[in-house]
Amino acid sequence: MSQILSNQLVDRRAALITLISAGAGMLALGSPSVNALDDHNDILANILSSFTAESRRKLRTILSSPGFSGQIPAAAVHDLLASEKKSVAALMLALLPLARTFSHPPISNYHVGAVAQGMSGSLYLGFNIEFPGHALGFAVHGEQSALSSAYMHSESGVSAIAVTAAPCGHCRQFMNELSPDGQIEILVDQAAPTKLSALLPLAFGPKDLGRKDGAFPVRHTNLTLVTPSANVAERRVDALFQSALDAARTAYAPYTESPSGAAIATRSGRIYKGSYIENVAFNPSLSPLQTALVQLISAGEDYSAISRVALAEIKGTKISQKTATEAVLSAVALLVRVEFVVAERKS
């Protein structure tokens, strides 16, 4: 079984199917059977073989918790450090095989894992996502995934990020928006820790377009709902629309002044939010739906679970996320249509 998993990197649900078909028994993250499994049949024992059984049990509890969406809380990190007797950097590198199992790269088949450390001490799993049939510019890189997860969990900043391979130029530029001073530490196995400033000298950053700081800490824009009307009796403040509006409120869009947010509802009853995260170089920006999909995949849900998607933005701003949202959605949930929410700035 170890040989199967080491030779074929697949997402968690596919890995579960592999285990089941091999006769390992029923295993489904989020079900009581997870905690009943012994380590011999535990998928984490294959992915994280260097971890102690105690640490794997802790991680299994975190992954199977109902609200999990990529964050390993600071208190849990503290416990893992104690049971593993590792430094934070070593722990982040050791968690990369787990992060990589969430990867969705149908075009390149190149699986990337990332783990970001928030200022709170929490860790955030990241992975690459590709959308078949669509331009490569729609891909979400592993570093973007981990950093956007930290952003959606309202971190005040990110101090370090571990990656399975050295960050590409695209990701270095994206990281520069979230760490304009270049002090975020880059961790790659078998290499000395390196500051972003060393990997991206003479960087083009927020200050070049008149900004004093970058995306962190997360700020709020005072937005209110215009349409659909929130007081229509049959739809009383639709939770999906409200979530999209909330995501738009925390969007980072200083260059276009076009905040937007997306919300995904799934058949499980969960709603995943995604804020637009802009970049001074424009191209590494993340659309709100891309950010929301990171949350959905982190939670272990499949694209097939998507039942509704809403996009909230201000009418008449410099840019719209409409076409990008529809394009990405067509790649993952062809029969689902985007529901548009118009917002306005509240004085």
N, C-alpha and C positions, 0 to 999 in steps of 0.2 A: 504493500500500500504506500509506503514511503517513496518507493521508486516511482509509482504512478504520479504522485503529487509533485515530486521533484522534477520530473520530466515534462509535466504538462501543467503550466500555470493557468488556472481557470478561476472564474469568480466563485464566491462562496456557495451559491446555490448549485452551480454545476459540480462543485467539489462534493457537496452533500449527496448529489445523485450518484456520483462515482462511488462514494462510500457505501451507499445503500445497495447499489447493484453488485458490489463486491461481497455483500453478505455481512456488512458490519452492523446492520440493524438500523432502526429508524433514528435519524438525526436531523433535527431542524432547529436552527437558531431561533430562540423565542419560545420554544416548547419545553414542557417539564422534562422531557426525555434527555435534554442536553445535560442537565445537572446530574442525571442518573447514570450517564455513561462513564465507564472507567477510562483511564488515560490511554489504554491500549487502542481503544476504538475512537478516541477523541480526535477530531480533525486538527485541533490545536497542537496535539502531541506530534503530528506530522509536520505542521508548518513551523512550530516553535519548539523544536526538539531540544534546544539548549536550555529552555526555561524549566524551572522546577514545577512539579505537579501543583504546588500551592499557587504559583503565579498563573499557571494556565487556568486553574479554577477561578481565580479572580477575574481574569480576562474574559472567560466564558460568561461569567455573571454580568459583566459590563456589556458585552456584545449582545446578550440576550435580553437586556432590560428593555422595557416597552418604549422608552423615549430615546434610545441610542441613535445618534446620527453623526458618528465620527469622533466624538470627544471622549478621551479618557480623563476624567476629572482629576484635579490636583491631588485630592486625598488618595485616590486610587494609585496615582503615580508614586506618591510617597510610600504606599504599601508595597508596590512592585520593586521600588528601589531597595527596600529593606529585605524583601524575600530573595531578590536576585543578587544583592550585594554588588550593584553596578553603579557607575556614575550616570547622570541623566543622559549624557551624550551616548554612552555605551548602550543604555536602554533604548534610546531612540533608534540607533542602528540595528539593534536586535529585533525591533518591532517591524522593520521594513518588509520582511517576508509576509507578515500578516497584512500590512497595508497594500501590498502588491496583489493580493488575492482579490481585491475589489476592482481591479483594473478591467476596463472594457475597450480593448484595442482591435476591433475587427479588421482594420485596414493594414496596420503595420505588424500586428501580432507581437508587438514589443511592449512588455508589461513593466510599468514604472510604479514604484512605491515611494511615498514620502511621509515624513512625520514632522510636524511643526510643533515647536514649544511656545506656548503663549506666556505672556508676562504673569499670568495668574498661577503658572505652574502646570496647567493642563496640557495634554498632548492631543494633537489632531491628526488623524490618518488621512492621507491623500493618495491619489491614484490617477492615471490617465484615462481619458474617455475619448473615443473616436466615434464619429457618426457615419455609417456607411452610405455611400452615394452622395455625400456632401463635401464641399470644399474643406481642405485640411485646416483652413483658418478657423473652423468651428470646433476643432479639437480642444479639449481641456487638458492641460499638462498636469503632471503629478504635483508639482510645486504649487500651481495655481489652485488645485483642488484642496490641498492641505491649508493653504493660507486663506482661501475663501471660507473654509469651515471655521477657522479661528475668527474670521470677520463676522460670520453669521452667529457665532456664540458670544459676540460683543467683547472680545478681548481688547485690552488697551494697547496691545502691541505684540510682536513676535520677536523672540530673542535668538532662536536657532531653528534650523530645518535640516533634517537628515534626508538624503535621497539615494536611490539605488545606483545612480550614475551622476556624473558632474552635470550641473544645470546647463541647459542650452542658453543661447543668447536671449531668446524670447522670454524665458523664465527669469533670467537675471534682470531684465528690464521690468518685468512684472513685480519682482521682489523689491526693486528699487523704489517703487511707489509706496510700498508698505514699510520700507525701512530706508528713507531718503538719506540718512546719515551713513548708510553702508555698513552698519555695525552688526547686522544679522549674521550669525555664524553658520557656515555651510559645512555639513558633515557628510562625508562619503567614506565608505569602508576602505581601509588600507591607505588612507590619505590623511595628512595632517589637517585639523580644522582650519578653515579659511574664512576670512571676513568677505562679505559681498564687495566691499570697496576694492579688494585686491582682484576680484574676478571681473569687476566692471569699472575700470579706471576711467577718468574723465567722463563720468556718467552724465547723461541727459536726464534731468529729474524735474520734480515739481517746481523747484525754484526758477528754472529756465522759463517757465510760463507764469511766473509771479506768485507762486504758492509758497507759503512759509513752512508748510508741513505736508505730510502725505495722508494716506487713507486712515491710519490709526492715530488717535482713538476714534471709534465709530461715532459719528455725529448724526443728529436728527434734523430733518427738514419738516417744517410744520405743514402737512398736507391734509386735505379733507376730501371726502368722496363727493363727486358730482353725479356720475352715472355709473352703474345702475343706482337708482334712488334707494337709499337705505331704509326709507320708511314705507316701502310698499309692503302691504300686510302679508302677502303670500311669500315674501322673501326676507323678512325681518333680518336685516344686517347679515347677509350671507357671509359665513365664516371664511369661505375661500376668497371673496372679494376683500374682506377686512385684512386677511393675511397678506394679500398682494399689496394692499395699501400700506400696511406696516412695513413690508419689505422695501417699498419705494421710499418710505420715510427715512430709512437707514442707508439708502443708496449713496455711493460716492461718485459724484459727477461734477467736479469743479470746472472742467474744461468746456463742457457743452451745456452745463446747467440744465440737464435733462434727466432728472432722477426717475427711476423706474424700478418696479419690483414684480416678481412672479410668484405664484403659489400653485403647487401641485397637490391635488386631492387624490388619494388612492382608495381602492376598495377595502382596505383594512381600516379606514376611518382616519388615517393620519393626514396631516397637511404639512408640506415642506415648503419653506420660504426661500427665496433667492433675491438678493439685492444686486443691482447693477454696480460693478466695480470698475471704474475708469482708470486709464493709464495715460500719462503724459505723452507717450509715444503712440497713443491711439490703438494700434493693432493688438497689443496684449490685453486689452480690456476684456472683461468677462460679462456676457449678457446675463440678465436676471434668470432666465430659464436654465442656462448652463450652471449657475450657482445653485439653483434649486435642485437640479438633477444630482449634483454632488451629494446633497443632503439625503436624497432618496436612495441612492446607491449605497451610501454609508450605512443607512439603516437596514440594508439587506433586502430591500424591495426591488422587484423587477419592473421593467418598463411596462410589462403586461398588466401591472396593477394600477396604472394611471387611469383615472376616470374623468377628471376635469383639470383644466389648466386656466388660470387667469393671469392677465398682464395688466398692471396698473401704471399709467404714465400721464403726464400733463399734456394736454392738447396744444399743438402749435409750438412746441419747443424745437430746438435746432435739429435734433435727431429723434427717431422713433425706433423702438425695438420690435415693432410689429413683424417685419419680414424675417428678421433673424429668429424670432420666437417661432413663427410658423414653419420655417425651414427646419429647425432643430426638432420640433415636435413631430414633423412628418417622418423623421427618421426613426423615432422611437415609439410613437403612438399615432399611427396614420389616421385612425378613425376619430380621434379626439380633436375638437376644434377649440381654438383659443377664445376665451371670453374676455372682452376688453372692459377695463375699468378706467374711467376718466377721473383724474384728480386735479385739484388746483391748490396753489399755495394759499395758506390761511394767514391773513394779516394779524 
